[in-house]
Amino acid sequence: MYEHSKQGAVDVITGDEPLNLDAVDRVSRLLEDCIGRGQPRIVLDFGGVALIDSAGLELLLDARQRCGQRGGRLQLAALSPLCHDILDVTGLASEFETFDDVLSAVGSFAR
């Protein structure tokens, strides 16, 4: 399941299942709600996410682009070693700012 919370002015989406085709619609709706509210500041907490498939990667790229178009950012936090490897192997690691934990990712918006 994926859930939305707020830490100050930052939206945090936390998941505990793979970001795959089965989860993309749910996560997309959460992201849409966040992106639609002005300048998006979003952290995706991957602490409980074991895997990202191609549908999940496509969703992340689209959300990153849409956030950028609105003057915002999408950060990734607490990626598992496998999720890091997936981003590296697909050449997408350089497309995202990643952080070891949610607190660091949320704090990055204050810079």
N, C-alpha and C positions, 0 to 999 in steps of 0.2 A: 504494500500500500504506500502511496505517496501522500504527504500532508504538507499543508502550507502553514507557516507561522511568520511572525514579524519580530525582528530585533531592531528596535528603533525604526529608522526609515528604510531598512533593508528587508526584502522578502526572502525567506528561507524555505526551500522546498526540500523535504527530507524523504528519502526512500528506503525501503527495506526489502526490495525485490529487484530482479534484473530490469534494466532499462531496455526492454525489448519490444517487439511488435505488440505483445499483449498489453503493455503498460503505456505505450506511446500516446494513446488517446487521452488517458487520465492525466498524464503529465503535461500534455499539450494544453489541456483546459486550464490547468493551474498556471502555466506560463502565460497563457493568453490573458488571464485575469490580472496578472502582475504587469505585463507589458502594456496593457490598456490603460493603466493609471498614471500616465505622465512619463517622467524620466525613470525608466526601470533600473533598479539596483537589486539584482537577484543572485543569491547563492544557492547552488544545488549541492546539497549534502549527500555525498555518496558513501557515507560511513557504513551503511547496510546494503549497498548495492554491489553484488558480486560480479556482474557482467553487463556490458553494453554491446548490443548487436548493431547491425547496419541501420535499422530503423531508428534506434536510439541515437546513433551518431548523426543521422540526418536531422533529427529533431533538435539536437544540441547546436548544430551549425545554423539551422534556421533561426532558432531563438537568439543566438549570439548576434546574428545579422540584424534581426528586428530590434533588439535592444540597442545596438549601435546606431541604427537609423533614428532612434528616439533620443539619442544622447546619453544612453545608459550603458550598463555593462552586465555581463553574465559571468560569474565566477564559479569554479568547481572546487569543492572541498572534500577532504578525507577520502581520496580515491584509493581503492585497493591496488595492490601491485598488478593484478591482472588488468584492471581498468586502465592503469597507467600504460601498461604494455600495449593494450588495444589502441590507445591514442597514439603511441609512438609508432607502432607498426603501420597504422593507416596514414601516418604523416600529419595527424591533426593535433598533436601535442602543442605545437607552436601557435595554434589558433585560440587557445584558451589559457587564461591565467589560472593556475591551480595553487591550492593552499593545503597545508597539512591538516588543518582543522577549520571548523566553521567560524570560530572566534577570530582567527587570523583573516579569513576571507571577508567577514563582515567589517572588521577593522580597516581593511584595505580601501573601503569607500570613504573613509575619513581623510585619506591622504590627498 
